[in-house]
Amino acid sequence: MTIHEILAAFKTKRILVIGDVMIDAYMLGKVHRVSPEAPVPIVSLESQEQRLGGAANVALNLQSMGATPILCAIVGADKEGRILKELLEKQNMLSSGIVASENRVTTVKTRVIGNNQQLLRIDAEDTHPLNEGEEQLFLASVKRTIETEKIDAIIFEDYNKGLLTPTVIGGIIALAKEYKIPTTVDPKKDNFLAFKGVTLFKPNLKELKEGVGIDCSFQNRDLFDQAIASLEKNLGNEITFVTLSEHGVYIKDQERNYHTPAHVRNIADVSGAGDTVISVATLCLTTELSIESIAELSNLAGGLVCEKSGVVSIEPDQLIQECEGKQFN
């Protein structure tokens, strides 16, 4: 397949994204002096922005690639929760899968930027796990979404904010198996080994080491292979996909494995690269591309967003430019 054929296939896909959503808020201004009250800069505020963050950034990446993302998450029954739904609607995304809880606050990460430098970040959030009532309410919402929408794949996007409990993870994987929907995971340390039986599991190297308790590096292949074997023994997943930072990515299924090195780039910001990688990998999986093509395209996409400052989505034109003339299978 050419990159044009692949992108055309992406446009037919409907992907359910399940994970912790948040608002990324920015206060931007200029610094001209230090406060007389404390040794801190005074920021003359010029503008404020609110953007979709967390699992919603995965949805933005999917949308940028032409797919239709459907987001299922829990927010607080608060002003910020309403703002997040409004941001989704402005982006032409469905907000019907967003459940509001009286027991939580909506996660907001506020960054104070002065003279184009981040000076301070303020996090307002609840990170305790969902209670039993919230779990059942959320699982019912996900089940409703799966039954009413045509879903081609499910992405679990974990930010350790309490949504993805073992009960929620197990319940959704069971639903996915019932409806024969492939599942992909971008994990965090908590509940790392709870995603049993998923299709594709995508940790970075640090998460792999912490998750299985083996201090490995890609250069020491014996230990690295031990870590992969331990992971797959615990999870029973079909595909393991490890991002290796400057060493590229490694992917393995039941029959073969493949490593593609990182491309030489001018790195501006690695924020959000993992969101891009899991989005493109999932779309490639639903298009039935080989593990080699999944690795190549996801690695390219993740590297391209690192060339821009801030959390940004991958643009199809960037991939076309990089992949023009190449064939993928």
N, C-alpha and C positions, 0 to 999 in steps of 0.2 A: 504493500500500500504506500502511496505517496503521502506527504504531510497534508496535502489538500483533501485527500480522501479520508484521512484520519480525523481531521477537524470537522469535515462534513458529518461523519459518524457521531462525533461528540455532541453535535447539535440535536441529536435525537434522544439523548440520554437524560433521565430524570433520577437525580441522586438525593437520597435522604441523608442529611447531616445531623448527627446526634452528638451533642456536646455542650460544653460550657460557653455561653455567649456573654459578651460584655460590651460596654461602651468605652472606646478609646477617646478620651477628651484631651484637648490641647488648649493651653493658654499661652499665647505667643506675644512677645513684645521685645523691647529694647532695654538694655542695661546701661545706664550712664554714671551710676554712683553706688556706693555702699551705704547701707542703712546706718544711721547714727545710734540706733537702738541695739544692734547686734551685728557681728561681722558677716553679714549676708548681703547679696546684691538686691537692689530695688529694681523690679521689672515694671516698666511703664507698659501696661497692657494695651495691645493694639487690636488683637482679634482672638476669637475663641472658636474652636471647632469640635464637633462630635462625630465620631466615625464608628462603624461597626467593627467589633474586634472579637478575638477568641475564635470559637467555631464558626462565627459569622464570616470571618475572613476566608475560611475554607469555602463557604458558600459563594463569596465574591469571586474567588478564583475559578470555581466551576462555572459561574455565570459568564465570566470574562472569556472562557473557552467555548462559550456557546451552549452549554448544557443548562438544564433547569434544576436548580437546587431547591430542596424543601427542607426547612430547618425545624428540628424538634428540640426544645430546650425548656429550662425553667428560669423565670426571672422573678423579681419581687413584685408584689402588688403595690408598686410605688410609682412616683413620677418618672423615675429613670426607666422603669420597665415600659411605661407608655411611650417614652421617647425612643427606646430601642425598637418597639413595634413600628413606630412612625418612620424610623430610618430604614427598616426593612421594606415598608410599603413604598417609600420614595425610590428604593432600588428595584421596585417591581418584583419583590419576593413575597411569597406567602408567609403570613404570620399566624396562620391557624394552628400550627403545631407548637406555638409558644404558650406554655402554661404559667400562670401567675400564682405565686404562693404568698400567703400572709406571713409565713414564718421566715422569709428570706429578704435580703435586699439585693437589688440588681447590681452586679459588679461594674464599677466604674473606675478606670485607671486614668488619673488626671496627670498629665505631664506639663510642667511649667518650662517653657522654652524662652531663653533670653539670648539675643544675638546669635540665633541659630544653634545654640547649645542647650541640651537638657540640664536644668539646674535642680529639679526636684520632681519626684513622682509621688502622688498620693493615691493609695488604693482604698476604696470603700467597697467592702465585700463580706459575704458570709462564705466560709469554706467547709462548714460542717456537713456531713453526709445527709442526704434526704432522709426524712423519717418514713415510717412504713406507709402512712397515708399518702405522702407525696410520691413515693415510689409507685404505688398502685394507680394513682391519678395519672402519672406520667406514662406508665406502661400502657394504660388504656388509650391515651392520646396517640402514642406511637402505633398501636394496633389499628386504631381508626384510620390513621394516615396511610398505613400500608394497605389497608383494605379498600380505601377510596382513591388512592393515587397509584398510577403504574410506576413502580420503583425498579430501577435497573441495578442499583447497588446501595449499600448503607455504609457510611463512614462514621466511625466512632472517633471523636476528636476530644481528647481528655486534657483538661488544664488543671486537674486536681482542685476543682471548686465544689465538689460534693455531689454533682449530678450522677456520675457514672459509678454507682455502687455495685457490688457483686450481684445483687438482686436485679437491678436494672440491666446490667450487662448480660446476665444469663437469660433474662426474659426476652430481650431483644434478639439475641443470637438464636434462641429457640423459635421465635417468630420468623426470623430470616430463613432458617432451615425449612420451616413449614411452607413458606412461600417461595422457596428455592431462589433466594436473593443473595448474591455474594456480599461478603462483609470485609471491610478494610479498617485497620486501626492505626491511629497515631497516639501511642500510649504515653503515660507518665508513670512515675515510680509507684504511687499508690495503686493497688489493684492491677499491677502489671501482668500478673499471671492469671487474672480472672477471665481473660478473653479466649476461653477454650473453644476450639473448633472453628475459628474464623478463617476466612479465605486468605487474606494477606495481612501480615503484621509488620509494621514499619517503625522500629525504634531507631534512635541514633545510637552511636557507639557507647556514650555515657549511660544511656538508659538501659542498653543491653547488659553492660557490666554490672550495674546496680541491681537490675532485675533478676539476674541469675546468680549473682554473687561470685563471678569469675572476673578477675582483673586482667583483661586481655587488651591487645592492640591488633590492628590489622596486619602489622608487620610480623607479629608472632602468630603465624597461621595455625599452629597446633592448638594454642589456647583459644584463639578466635573460633576455630571449628568446634572446640569443646563447648564454648558458650552457645553457639548456634544449636548444637545437638541437645544441650540441656533445655534450651528454650522450646524447641520443637517437641521434645519428650513431654514437657509440662503442658504445652498448649494444643498439640495435635493440629497445628495450622497447616495450610497447604503451601503457602509461599512466605518466605522470610525475606524482608527487604531492609537492609541496614544502611543508613546514611553515615558516611565516614568523613564528613567535613572536607578538608583539603585532599583527602585520598579518594574522593568520588563516592560511589555507591556499590553495594554488593547485594546480589539477589540470588535466591535459591528456591527451587521447588523439589518435588520428590525425585526427579530424574537428573537434574543438572544444576550447576551454579555458574554465575557470571559476575565479573567485576568490570566496571568502567571507571576510569580515572576522572578526576575533576578537570574541567577546562580552565585554562589560564584566563583569569578575569581581573578587572579592577574592582575589588570588593569595596562597596560603600557601606552596606548594612546587611547583616544576615537575618534581621528580624522578618519573620513571616515566611522564610524559605521552606520550612517544614510543611506549612499549610499548602504551599504551591506544589510540593513534591507529592503529598498524599492525594491532592485533587487530581493531578495529571495521571498518577499511577492508577487511581481508581477508574478514571475514564478509559485509560488504555486497557485495563482488565476487562471492562464491559465491552470493549471493542474486540476482545479476544486476540490481542496482540501477544507475541511471545514474551517470555520474561526478559530476554535481551532487549527488546524494543521498549518494554515498560521501563527498564533501567535507563536506557539511553535518553528517552524523551523526558522522563522525570528529572534526571540529572541535569539535562540542558535547561529545563524550565526553572529548577531551583537555583541554578547558577545565574541565570539571567536576571531574576528579581533581586539578587544580591548586589547588582550593579547600581541599584537605585536606593536613595535614602528613604527610610521609613518603611512601613508595612504596605507593600503594593501587590497588586495582582499581576499574574503573567498575561501578556497580550499575545493573541494568535499571530499577529504580524511578526513578532520577535521569533517565534518558533519557525515560521515559514522561512524567514531570512536565514536561520541557522541550518534548516533541514532541506532547503530547496535542492531537488535532484537526487535525494537519498531515497532508498526503498526500505520499508519496514515490514516485518512479517508477523 
